[in-house]
Amino acid sequence: MEKINYISIQREKIPNQPILKRFPFPFKGNSYRYSNNSEPLHSKNVLEITPEYFEEIDLKRHLLDTEKERTYQSFTHSLEAQWEILEIIMNEMIMEHPQYFSLTKDGSSWTFCNRLLGEVQSFTFGDLSSLPYEPLDFIGRHVQEDLIYLAQRDGELYMDAGQLCFPANWSIAFDLGMKFLEIHSPVPKAFTGSGLAEKVRSFILRMEAGKPWTRFNWSITVEPILDTAPETFDEWGSKKENVTVDNAGHLVCLRVEDQRLFRLPRSNGILFGIHTHLITLDELCENQKWMNQFYNVLMDLPDDLAEYKGFISYKDKIVKYLEKKIEKSSSV
């Protein structure tokens, strides 16, 4: 396989924006329960480029190079869909971000340029030997999103390939080849036992090409750690014990996944893109409305959901921290 060519060009910079202006706050009210909260994705874009791009791409590539087995998995029969995903994402890159990316095509001979990273790759579309990695893995090394491919066969959804570097405590190595409902079997009965899981599955099966959907999924993590894989739980799980009321503001983060679903027109499978965002409680509380909503959500949240999302052991510390912040803001 050909190596990536590094080029001597001026790297482009990404404009910085305050996190409160771009963070995808996931709550619309003061309560949260499992639901199919998907909405039409009006932009129809897979990608979002944020100021964390360089940091997250470096981390992604490090994980892929050092722990490939748990960050990238695929079946050979997914390659045709992988090429389709690569084409869709590259076309979006040059249409939406021409200042950062370019793509020239001469029949099946393509040259992709990433000006943010100063890299150029020439390859033959459809020829695996012309890329340094499988197509899904290659394009995933240029975007912040984790990329999952769900194949649709015989009325079922199967996880056939995925680049998953920033998981919220689930494993692409474990889930590869599973059906949709098997993947979600560890989720509380509020999702699986109520029939909601089957409704979500049916919803995805009915998705149409050109009509993508988006939803927010949230959890809480200690320290701004994107890679919370079950295989590395011993590295990040013990950090929960360090949370106190006094340090929760800078130690605890609200983690939100912007999950986007696309029907692939040629392969008829589903591209599942996951862009993970983190914000510390101190930063979140700068928005008083968000602070109050988050407090109300936590107060109303059933224990089984807090346990599934992994913060039941320090939920009381977060609540007390928020109570102090709310009391302080109301006295100003």
C-alpha positions in Angstrom: 0.0 0.0 0.0 1.2 3.5 -0.8 2.2 5.8 2.0 0.6 9.2 2.7 2.5 12.0 1.1 3.3 14.9 3.3 3.5 18.3 1.6 5.1 21.6 2.4 2.2 24.0 2.4 1.0 26.5 4.9 -1.4 24.7 7.2 -4.8 26.3 7.6 -6.1 27.4 10.9 -9.6 26.8 12.4 -11.3 29.9 13.8 -11.8 29.6 17.5 -15.3 30.0 19.0 -16.3 30.1 22.6 -17.5 26.6 23.7 -20.9 27.9 25.0 -21.7 29.1 21.5 -21.1 25.8 19.8 -21.7 23.1 22.5 -24.7 20.9 21.6 -26.7 21.1 24.9 -28.9 18.0 24.8 -31.9 19.0 27.0 -35.0 20.8 25.9 -36.8 20.6 29.2 -36.2 19.7 32.8 -36.6 15.9 32.5 -35.0 13.1 30.5 -36.2 9.7 29.6 -35.2 7.3 26.8 -37.1 8.2 23.6 -36.6 8.2 19.9 -35.5 11.9 20.0 -34.3 11.9 16.4 -34.9 15.0 14.2 -34.3 15.6 10.5 -30.8 16.8 9.8 -31.4 19.9 7.8 -27.7 20.5 6.9 -27.4 16.9 5.6 -23.7 17.1 6.6 -21.8 14.2 8.2 -19.1 16.4 9.5 -18.5 19.3 11.9 -15.0 20.8 12.3 -14.3 22.4 15.6 -11.2 24.0 17.1 -10.4 20.7 18.8 -9.7 19.2 15.3 -5.9 18.9 15.5 -5.9 17.5 19.1 -8.6 14.9 18.3 -7.1 13.8 15.0 -3.8 13.3 16.7 -5.4 11.2 19.4 -7.5 9.2 16.9 -4.4 8.3 14.9 -2.4 7.4 18.0 -5.1 5.0 19.1 -5.5 3.5 15.7 -1.8 3.0 15.4 -1.3 1.6 18.8 -4.6 -0.2 19.6 -6.0 -1.1 16.2 -7.9 -4.1 17.3 -10.2 -2.2 19.6 -10.5 1.0 17.5 -11.1 -0.4 14.0 -13.0 -3.5 12.9 -14.5 -4.6 9.6 -15.7 -7.5 7.5 -14.3 -7.8 3.9 -17.8 -7.7 2.5 -18.2 -4.1 3.8 -15.5 -2.7 1.4 -18.0 -1.7 -1.3 -19.9 0.4 1.3 -16.7 1.7 2.7 -15.7 3.2 -0.7 -19.2 4.8 -0.9 -18.7 6.4 2.6 -15.3 7.7 1.6 -16.7 9.3 -1.5 -19.6 10.9 0.3 -17.4 12.3 3.0 -14.7 13.6 0.6 -17.4 15.3 -1.6 -18.8 17.0 1.5 -15.3 18.1 2.5 -14.7 19.9 -0.7 -18.2 21.4 -0.9 -18.5 22.6 2.7 -14.8 23.3 3.5 -13.0 24.1 0.3 -10.5 26.2 2.2 -9.3 23.0 4.0 -9.7 20.2 1.5 -9.5 19.6 -2.2 -10.1 16.6 -4.4 -9.2 16.1 -8.0 -10.6 13.2 -10.1 -9.3 11.8 -13.4 -11.6 8.9 -13.9 -10.8 6.5 -11.1 -7.5 8.3 -10.3 -8.2 10.6 -7.3 -5.9 13.0 -5.3 -7.1 14.1 -1.9 -5.5 17.1 -0.2 -6.0 18.0 3.5 -4.6 21.4 4.0 -5.2 21.3 7.8 -2.8 18.5 8.2 -0.6 19.2 5.2 -1.2 15.8 3.6 -1.9 14.6 0.0 -3.0 11.1 -1.0 -3.3 9.9 -4.5 -5.2 6.6 -5.0 -7.3 4.6 -7.4 -10.9 4.7 -6.4 -12.0 1.1 -5.7 -8.5 -0.3 -5.5 -7.7 -1.2 -1.9 -4.0 -1.6 -2.6 -3.7 2.1 -3.5 -4.6 3.3 0.0 -2.6 2.9 3.2 -5.7 1.7 5.1 -9.2 0.5 4.3 -11.4 3.3 2.9 -13.4 3.8 6.2 -10.3 3.8 8.2 -8.5 6.2 5.9 -11.2 8.8 5.7 -11.9 8.4 9.5 -8.3 9.6 10.1 -9.2 13.0 8.6 -12.4 13.7 10.6 -13.3 14.1 14.2 -16.3 11.8 14.0 -16.3 8.1 14.8 -17.8 6.3 11.7 -19.9 3.2 12.0 -21.3 1.2 9.1 -24.6 -0.7 9.6 -25.4 -3.1 6.8 -29.1 -3.8 6.1 -29.8 -7.4 5.1 -33.1 -9.4 5.2 -34.8 -6.8 7.3 -32.1 -6.6 9.9 -29.3 -4.2 10.7 -25.8 -5.6 11.3 -22.6 -3.8 12.5 -20.3 -4.7 9.6 -17.5 -2.1 10.1 -16.5 0.8 12.3 -13.8 3.1 13.3 -14.5 3.8 17.0 -11.8 5.8 18.9 -14.0 7.7 21.3 -16.6 5.2 22.6 -18.9 5.8 25.6 -18.2 2.5 27.2 -18.9 0.2 24.3 -16.7 -1.9 22.1 -16.6 -2.2 18.3 -14.5 -5.4 18.6 -17.2 -7.0 20.7 -20.2 -5.7 18.7 -18.9 -6.4 15.2 -21.4 -8.6 13.4 -24.2 -8.1 15.9 -27.7 -7.2 15.1 -29.1 -3.9 16.2 -31.1 -5.3 19.1 -28.2 -7.4 20.3 -25.9 -4.4 20.4 -28.4 -2.6 22.6 -29.2 -5.5 25.0 -27.2 -3.9 27.9 -29.3 -0.8 27.8 -31.9 -0.5 30.7 -35.4 -2.0 30.3 -36.7 1.6 29.8 -35.2 1.2 26.3 -35.3 -2.5 25.5 -38.2 -3.7 27.6 -40.7 -1.0 26.6 -40.6 -1.8 22.9 -38.7 1.5 22.2 -35.6 -0.4 20.9 -37.7 -2.2 18.3 -39.4 1.1 17.3 -36.0 2.7 16.8 -34.8 -0.3 14.8 -37.9 0.0 12.6 -37.4 3.7 12.2 -33.8 3.2 11.0 -34.9 0.5 8.6 -37.4 2.9 7.0 -34.9 5.7 6.5 -34.6 7.1 3.0 -31.5 8.2 1.1 -31.1 12.0 1.1 -33.1 12.3 4.3 -30.6 12.0 7.2 -31.5 12.3 10.9 -29.7 13.5 14.0 -30.0 13.0 17.8 -28.1 13.9 20.9 -26.9 11.2 23.4 -25.4 12.3 26.7 -23.5 11.0 29.6 -21.1 12.3 32.3 -17.4 11.6 32.5 -14.6 12.5 34.9 -11.8 14.5 33.2 -12.1 15.4 29.5 -11.4 11.8 28.3 -12.8 10.9 24.9 -11.6 7.3 24.9 -13.8 5.6 27.5 -13.7 2.1 26.1 -14.6 -0.9 28.3 -11.2 -2.4 27.5 -9.5 0.5 29.3 -12.0 0.9 32.1 -9.2 0.4 34.7 -7.5 3.6 33.4 -10.5 5.9 33.5 -13.1 4.2 35.7 -11.2 4.7 39.0 -11.2 8.5 38.4 -14.8 8.6 39.6 -13.5 8.1 43.1 -11.7 11.5 42.9 -14.8 13.6 42.5 -15.8 15.9 45.4 -18.2 18.8 45.7 -15.3 21.2 45.6 -13.5 19.8 42.5 -16.6 18.7 40.5 -16.6 21.9 38.5 -13.4 21.4 36.7 -13.1 17.6 37.0 -16.6 16.5 35.8 -17.6 16.9 32.2 -21.0 16.6 30.4 -20.3 14.4 27.4 -22.7 14.8 24.4 -22.6 12.8 21.2 -24.0 14.4 18.1 -25.2 11.2 16.4 -26.1 11.4 12.7 -27.7 8.7 10.5 -27.5 8.5 6.7 -29.0 6.0 4.3 -26.3 5.1 1.7 -27.9 5.2 -1.7 -25.8 2.5 -3.4 -25.2 -0.1 -0.7 -28.5 0.6 1.1 -26.7 0.5 4.5 -26.5 3.1 7.2 -23.7 5.5 8.0 -23.7 6.3 11.7 -21.5 9.3 12.5 -20.7 10.2 16.1 -19.1 13.5 17.0 -18.3 13.7 20.8 -18.3 17.0 22.6 -17.1 17.7 26.2 -17.8 20.6 28.5 -16.8 21.0 32.1 -19.4 21.8 34.7 -17.7 25.1 35.4 -18.0 26.0 31.7 -21.6 24.8 31.5 -22.7 26.8 34.6 -21.7 30.0 32.8 -25.0 29.6 31.0 -27.5 29.9 33.8 -30.4 28.4 31.9 -28.3 25.3 31.1 -27.2 25.1 34.7 -30.8 25.1 36.0 -32.0 22.6 33.4 -29.1 20.2 34.1 -29.8 20.3 37.8 -33.5 19.6 37.3 -32.7 16.7 34.9 -30.4 15.1 37.4 -32.9 15.5 40.2 -35.6 13.8 38.2 -33.4 11.1 36.6 -34.2 7.5 37.6 -31.3 5.7 39.3 -31.1 2.9 36.7 -30.4 5.5 34.0 -27.8 7.2 36.2 -26.2 3.8 36.8 -26.2 2.9 33.1 -24.6 6.2 32.2 -22.0 5.5 34.8 -22.2 8.3 37.3 -24.5 7.0 40.0 -21.6 6.8 42.4 -20.9 10.5 42.3 -24.3 11.9 41.3 -24.8 13.4 44.7 -21.5 15.3 44.4 -22.6 16.8 41.1 -26.0 17.8 42.5 -24.5 19.5 45.5 -22.0 21.3 43.3 -24.9 22.6 41.1 -27.0 23.6 44.2 -24.1 25.7 45.4 -23.7 27.4 42.0 -27.4 28.0 41.7 -27.6 29.5 45.2 -24.6 31.7 44.4 -26.1 32.9 41.1 -29.5 33.7 42.7 -27.8 35.8 45.4 -26.0 38.0 43.0 
